[in-house]
């Protein structure tokens, strides 16, 4: 039952799920943008202390 991947298998797989991956990345981007905005506007410290939103040089 183990099928070996064909040389064009990965390429066809990427073409098949290209839309879903793009939408997923867009949703993730909008979520993180909203989370950062909420953290900045209402000064929510636990959001601002996440590694993604920390300014460079702050430990």
Backbone torsions as a table, in degrees:
resi	resn	phi	psi	omega
1	UNK	NA	-10.3	176.6
2	UNK	-77.0	116.0	178.0
3	UNK	-98.4	133.8	176.1
4	UNK	-79.9	138.6	-178.9
5	UNK	-66.9	137.4	177.3
6	UNK	-80.0	157.9	-178.8
7	UNK	-56.3	-35.6	179.3
8	UNK	-93.4	7.2	-175.9
9	UNK	-64.8	-44.3	-179.4
10	UNK	-67.5	-37.9	179.6
11	UNK	-66.4	-42.2	179.0
12	UNK	-69.5	-34.3	176.7
13	UNK	-65.0	-41.5	178.6
14	UNK	-64.9	-40.3	178.4
15	UNK	-65.7	-36.9	-176.8
16	UNK	-67.6	-40.7	-174.5
17	UNK	-106.8	15.8	-177.7
18	UNK	-58.8	-43.6	-179.2
19	UNK	-66.0	-44.6	-179.0
20	UNK	-65.7	-38.5	179.1
21	UNK	-66.9	-42.1	179.4
22	UNK	-62.2	-44.5	178.9
23	UNK	-65.4	-39.7	178.7
24	UNK	-62.4	-43.1	178.3
25	UNK	-66.8	-37.2	178.2
26	UNK	-65.3	-42.5	178.0
27	UNK	-63.8	-42.7	178.3
28	UNK	-62.2	-42.4	179.1
29	UNK	-62.8	-45.7	-179.1
30	UNK	-65.8	-38.5	178.0
31	UNK	-62.2	-47.8	-179.8
32	UNK	-66.9	-35.8	176.9
33	UNK	-64.2	-43.5	177.7
34	UNK	-65.3	-41.2	179.7
35	UNK	-63.0	-43.8	178.2
36	UNK	-65.7	-37.5	178.6
37	UNK	-65.7	-44.6	177.7
38	UNK	-60.9	-42.8	179.2
39	UNK	-62.4	-38.2	-179.7
40	UNK	-74.9	-45.1	-175.5
41	UNK	-66.8	-48.8	-176.4
42	UNK	-99.1	10.0	177.4
43	UNK	48.9	52.7	177.5
44	UNK	-82.3	108.7	-171.0
45	UNK	-64.9	-37.4	-177.4
46	UNK	-66.9	-27.8	176.1
47	UNK	-75.0	-44.7	-178.1
48	UNK	-68.8	-19.8	178.4
49	UNK	-87.9	-3.5	175.8
50	UNK	-65.8	143.6	-176.6
51	UNK	-56.9	-29.4	-178.7
52	UNK	-68.2	-32.6	-174.8
53	UNK	-103.5	-0.1	179.3
54	UNK	-73.2	138.0	175.9
55	UNK	-69.9	153.4	-179.8
56	UNK	-60.5	135.5	178.1
57	UNK	94.9	-12.6	178.2
58	UNK	-89.1	129.2	-177.5
59	UNK	-94.2	NA	NA
